[in-house]
Amino acid sequence: MAVTSTSLVSQLSIGLRRHPSPKLDSFTSTNPFFDAIHPNLRLSISSPKPSRTVIAMAGSGKFFVGGNWKCNGTKDSISKLISDLNNAKLEPDVDVVVAPPFVYIDQVKTSITDRIEISGQNSWVGKGGAFTGEISVEQLKDLGCKWVILGHSERRHVIGEKDEFIGKKAAYALSEGLGVIACIGELLEEREAGKTFDVCFQQLKAYADAVPSWDNIVIAYEPVWAIGTGKVASPEQAQEVHVALRDWLKNNVSAEVASKTRIIYGGSVNGGNSADLAKKEDIDGFLVGGASLKGPEFATIVNSVTSKKVTA
């Protein structure tokens, strides 16, 4: 739906700057990743309320659910997970992708159903060579990967990767034929300061400045304060950001890219909240962390696409 006069992004950005989101309801974070980012902050989080009603411009892409296994698993536990996924009944009209640790990619690829595609969790910025500890796009492709996750908050805020570097990684992966799950998202203090859109747009711009095409990009909005904390953005809060991201693409790339590019949500997604999130027009799927290590629950998240069908 077109927005007349002042652009939706401008309205939303002004709203968040003038009305910073309230603090999140008190709980003590026991997440080591959060401690690494906020060593002096014992997280006080409540789900910030959306600042205003927004107009949704739903994407036209297929529902997409990715499972990021991070640095978890053993040969035995992954064999069990693969068995559960192979036996799960998954809705047919969903792109399903899992991202195992690098050392288990071959095990997963050779034993998982063809219904599920494989992603790397990271890749190097160019062709491989003397880069100790890195993995190249070419190696991921050699193992059968179709996707790679780039710009994840743990890479940004623990490893220290910068926007421009991440954009270059995405450009190289795309040029070599890998799809990119391009992560963006704000820290807690950035949200509370009303900078959510500023941060997300800056990270999105770094991709836009570098990539040759948006045809094989899925944007994953993952508010950092919701990753691994058990705190999930409300459906309204996630939708507010997703529609603003889509509007940014419309105004800064093209209306076609805005319509076709899938924008998925990540951050403590689980089998209990995925259906409500999926009902929102601009939430085109999920990037799942901990819950993707549980086959039946991950299947529930994949099948939450049925909620979107009902809503539509």
C-alpha positions as CSV (number, residue, x, y, z in Angstrom):
1,M,0.0,0.0,0.0
2,A,1.4,3.4,-1.0
3,V,2.1,6.0,1.7
4,T,1.1,9.6,0.8
5,S,3.0,12.8,1.7
6,T,5.6,12.2,4.4
7,S,7.2,8.8,4.0
8,L,6.4,6.1,6.5
9,V,10.1,5.8,7.4
10,S,10.3,9.5,8.3
11,Q,7.2,9.3,10.5
12,L,8.4,6.2,12.3
13,S,11.9,7.5,12.8
14,I,10.6,10.8,14.2
15,G,8.3,8.8,16.5
16,L,11.0,6.7,17.9
17,R,13.4,9.6,18.4
18,R,10.9,11.6,20.3
19,H,9.5,8.7,22.2
20,P,12.2,6.3,23.2
21,S,10.9,2.9,24.0
22,P,10.4,2.2,27.7
23,K,12.7,-0.1,29.5
24,L,12.1,-3.8,29.4
25,D,10.5,-5.6,32.5
26,S,13.1,-6.6,35.0
27,F,14.8,-9.8,34.8
28,T,18.5,-10.8,35.4
29,S,20.3,-12.0,32.2
30,T,22.2,-15.2,32.6
31,N,23.2,-15.2,28.9
32,P,27.0,-15.1,28.5
33,F,26.7,-13.3,25.1
34,F,24.8,-10.5,26.7
35,D,27.4,-10.3,29.5
36,A,30.1,-10.0,26.8
37,I,28.3,-7.0,25.3
38,H,27.0,-5.4,28.5
39,P,29.5,-6.3,31.2
40,N,28.1,-3.7,33.6
41,L,24.5,-4.2,32.7
42,R,22.2,-6.7,34.3
43,L,19.5,-6.5,31.8
44,S,16.3,-4.7,32.7
45,I,14.0,-5.5,29.8
46,S,10.3,-5.2,29.1
47,S,8.8,-5.5,25.7
48,P,8.7,-1.8,24.5
49,K,5.3,-0.8,23.1
50,P,5.1,0.3,19.5
51,S,5.1,4.0,19.1
52,R,2.3,4.2,16.6
53,T,0.2,2.2,14.2
54,V,1.9,1.4,10.9
55,I,0.8,0.5,7.4
56,A,1.9,-3.0,6.3
57,M,3.3,-3.6,2.9
58,A,3.6,-7.4,2.8
59,G,6.3,-9.0,0.8
60,S,5.5,-11.4,-2.0
61,G,8.2,-14.0,-1.3
62,K,7.8,-17.5,0.0
63,F,7.8,-18.1,3.8
64,F,11.4,-18.7,5.0
65,V,12.5,-20.4,8.2
66,G,16.2,-20.8,9.1
67,G,17.7,-22.7,12.0
68,N,21.0,-21.4,13.3
69,W,22.6,-24.1,15.4
70,K,25.5,-21.8,16.3
71,C,28.4,-23.6,18.2
72,N,26.3,-26.5,19.5
73,G,26.1,-30.2,18.9
74,T,28.1,-33.4,18.7
75,K,28.0,-36.1,16.1
76,D,25.5,-38.1,18.2
77,S,23.2,-35.2,19.1
78,I,23.1,-33.9,15.5
79,S,22.3,-37.4,14.3
80,K,19.3,-37.4,16.6
81,L,18.3,-33.9,15.4
82,I,18.5,-34.9,11.8
83,S,16.4,-38.0,12.5
84,D,13.7,-35.8,14.1
85,L,13.7,-33.4,11.2
86,N,13.6,-36.1,8.6
87,N,10.5,-37.6,10.3
88,A,8.8,-34.2,10.8
89,K,5.8,-33.2,8.7
90,L,6.6,-29.8,7.3
91,E,4.3,-27.5,5.4
92,P,5.3,-27.6,1.7
93,D,5.2,-23.9,0.9
94,V,8.1,-22.9,3.2
95,D,11.8,-22.6,2.4
96,V,13.6,-24.4,5.3
97,V,17.3,-24.0,5.9
98,V,19.6,-25.2,8.7
99,A,23.0,-23.9,9.6
100,P,25.1,-26.5,11.4
101,P,28.6,-25.8,12.8
102,F,31.1,-26.0,10.0
103,V,32.6,-29.3,11.2
104,Y,29.2,-31.0,10.9
105,I,28.0,-29.6,7.6
106,D,29.0,-32.7,5.6
107,Q,27.4,-35.0,8.1
108,V,24.1,-33.0,7.9
109,K,24.2,-32.7,4.1
110,T,24.7,-36.4,3.5
111,S,21.9,-37.5,5.9
112,I,19.2,-34.8,6.0
113,T,16.2,-34.8,3.7
114,D,16.4,-32.9,0.4
115,R,13.5,-30.9,1.7
116,I,15.9,-28.9,3.9
117,E,18.7,-26.8,2.5
118,I,22.1,-26.1,4.3
119,S,23.6,-22.8,5.2
120,G,27.0,-21.8,6.5
121,Q,27.1,-19.7,9.7
122,N,29.7,-17.3,8.3
123,S,32.1,-17.0,5.3
124,W,35.3,-15.1,4.4
125,V,35.2,-11.8,2.5
126,G,36.9,-13.2,-0.6
127,K,38.5,-16.3,-2.0
128,G,40.2,-18.6,0.5
129,G,43.8,-18.8,1.2
130,A,46.1,-17.9,4.1
131,F,43.2,-17.0,6.5
132,T,43.6,-19.3,9.6
133,G,40.3,-20.3,11.1
134,E,38.1,-19.0,8.2
135,I,35.9,-20.8,5.8
136,S,35.5,-19.7,2.2
137,V,32.3,-19.4,0.1
138,E,33.9,-21.9,-2.3
139,Q,34.3,-24.4,0.5
140,L,30.7,-24.0,1.6
141,K,29.5,-24.6,-1.9
142,D,31.7,-27.6,-2.2
143,L,29.9,-29.1,0.8
144,G,26.5,-28.4,-0.7
145,C,25.5,-25.2,1.1
146,K,23.0,-23.0,-0.6
147,W,23.1,-20.2,1.9
148,V,25.3,-18.3,4.4
149,I,24.4,-16.2,7.5
150,L,26.2,-12.9,7.5
151,G,26.2,-10.0,9.9
152,H,24.8,-11.9,12.9
153,S,25.0,-9.8,16.1
154,E,27.5,-12.2,17.7
155,R,29.8,-11.6,14.7
156,R,29.2,-7.8,15.0
157,H,29.4,-7.3,18.8
158,V,31.6,-10.2,20.0
159,I,34.0,-10.7,17.0
160,G,33.9,-7.0,16.1
161,E,32.9,-7.1,12.4
162,K,31.9,-3.7,10.9
163,D,29.1,-2.8,8.6
164,E,31.2,-2.2,5.5
165,F,33.1,-5.5,6.0
166,I,29.8,-7.4,6.3
167,G,28.5,-5.8,3.2
168,K,31.6,-6.9,1.2
169,K,31.2,-10.4,2.6
170,A,27.6,-10.4,1.3
171,A,28.6,-9.1,-2.1
172,Y,31.3,-11.8,-2.5
173,A,28.9,-14.7,-1.4
174,L,26.2,-13.5,-3.8
175,S,28.7,-13.2,-6.7
176,E,29.7,-16.8,-6.2
177,G,26.1,-18.1,-6.1
178,L,25.3,-18.4,-2.4
179,G,22.1,-17.0,-1.0
180,V,22.7,-14.6,2.0
181,I,20.7,-14.4,5.2
182,A,21.6,-10.8,6.0
183,C,21.3,-10.0,9.7
184,I,20.6,-6.6,11.2
185,G,19.4,-5.4,14.6
186,E,19.9,-2.9,17.5
187,L,21.4,-3.2,21.0
188,L,19.3,-2.6,24.1
189,E,20.7,0.8,24.7
190,E,20.1,1.8,21.1
191,R,16.5,0.8,21.3
192,E,16.0,2.7,24.6
193,A,17.6,5.8,23.1
194,G,15.1,5.7,20.2
195,K,17.7,4.7,17.6
196,T,16.3,1.4,16.4
197,F,15.6,2.6,12.9
198,D,18.8,4.6,12.6
199,V,20.9,1.6,13.5
200,C,18.9,-0.9,11.3
201,F,18.9,1.5,8.3
202,Q,22.7,2.0,8.6
203,Q,23.3,-1.7,8.7
204,L,20.9,-2.2,5.8
205,K,22.6,0.5,3.8
206,A,25.9,-1.2,4.1
207,Y,24.4,-4.2,2.3
208,A,22.7,-2.0,-0.3
209,D,26.0,-0.2,-1.0
210,A,27.8,-3.4,-1.7
211,V,25.6,-6.1,-3.2
212,P,25.2,-6.6,-6.9
213,S,21.5,-7.8,-6.6
214,W,18.9,-8.5,-4.0
215,D,17.6,-11.6,-5.7
216,N,19.1,-14.1,-3.3
217,I,19.0,-12.0,-0.1
218,V,16.8,-12.6,3.0
219,I,16.9,-9.9,5.6
220,A,16.9,-11.2,9.2
221,Y,15.8,-8.5,11.8
222,E,17.2,-9.7,15.1
223,P,17.0,-7.2,18.0
224,V,20.1,-8.0,20.0
225,W,18.4,-7.7,23.3
226,A,16.1,-10.6,22.3
227,I,18.8,-13.0,21.2
228,G,19.2,-15.9,23.7
229,T,17.5,-13.9,26.5
230,G,14.1,-15.4,26.3
231,K,12.7,-12.0,25.6
232,V,11.0,-11.7,22.2
233,A,9.7,-8.7,20.5
234,S,6.0,-8.4,20.5
235,P,4.3,-9.1,17.1
236,E,3.4,-5.4,16.9
237,Q,6.9,-4.3,17.7
238,A,8.5,-6.7,15.2
239,Q,6.0,-5.7,12.5
240,E,6.7,-2.0,13.1
241,V,10.4,-2.5,12.3
242,H,9.8,-4.9,9.4
243,V,7.4,-2.5,7.7
244,A,9.9,0.4,8.1
245,L,12.7,-1.8,6.6
246,R,10.5,-2.6,3.6
247,D,9.7,1.1,3.2
248,W,13.5,1.9,3.3
249,L,14.1,-0.6,0.5
250,K,11.2,0.9,-1.5
251,N,12.7,4.4,-1.1
252,N,16.4,3.6,-1.4
253,V,16.5,0.5,-3.7
254,S,13.3,-0.1,-5.6
255,A,9.6,-0.9,-5.1
256,E,10.3,-4.3,-6.7
257,V,13.0,-5.2,-4.3
258,A,10.9,-4.0,-1.4
259,S,8.1,-6.3,-2.4
260,K,10.2,-9.4,-3.3
261,T,12.7,-9.3,-0.4
262,R,11.8,-11.5,2.5
263,I,12.2,-9.9,5.9
264,I,12.3,-12.6,8.7
265,Y,12.4,-12.1,12.5
266,G,14.9,-13.6,14.9
267,G,15.3,-13.4,18.7
268,S,14.0,-16.0,21.1
269,V,11.5,-17.4,18.5
270,N,10.0,-20.6,19.7
271,G,7.0,-22.9,19.2
272,G,4.9,-20.9,21.5
273,N,5.2,-17.5,20.0
274,S,5.9,-18.2,16.3
275,A,2.2,-18.4,15.3
276,D,1.3,-14.9,16.6
277,L,4.4,-13.4,15.0
278,A,3.7,-15.1,11.7
279,K,0.3,-13.5,11.5
280,K,1.9,-10.1,10.9
281,E,2.0,-9.1,7.2
282,D,5.6,-8.1,6.9
283,I,7.0,-11.0,8.9
284,D,8.0,-13.4,6.2
285,G,9.5,-16.1,8.4
286,F,12.1,-16.6,11.1
287,L,15.7,-17.2,11.9
288,V,15.7,-19.5,14.9
289,G,18.4,-20.1,17.5
290,G,18.0,-22.4,20.4
291,A,14.6,-23.8,19.4
292,S,16.1,-25.0,16.1
293,L,18.1,-27.6,18.1
294,K,14.8,-29.3,19.0
295,G,13.4,-31.1,15.9
296,P,9.7,-31.1,16.9
297,E,9.7,-27.5,18.0
298,F,11.5,-26.4,14.9
299,A,8.8,-28.1,12.9
300,T,6.2,-26.3,14.8
301,I,7.9,-23.0,13.9
302,V,8.1,-24.0,10.2
303,N,4.4,-24.9,10.2
304,S,3.4,-21.5,11.8
305,V,3.0,-20.5,8.1
306,T,-0.5,-21.8,8.5
307,S,-1.3,-18.8,10.8
308,K,-0.3,-16.4,8.0
309,K,-2.6,-18.3,5.6
310,V,-5.5,-17.8,8.0
311,T,-4.6,-14.1,8.5
312,A,-4.4,-13.6,4.8
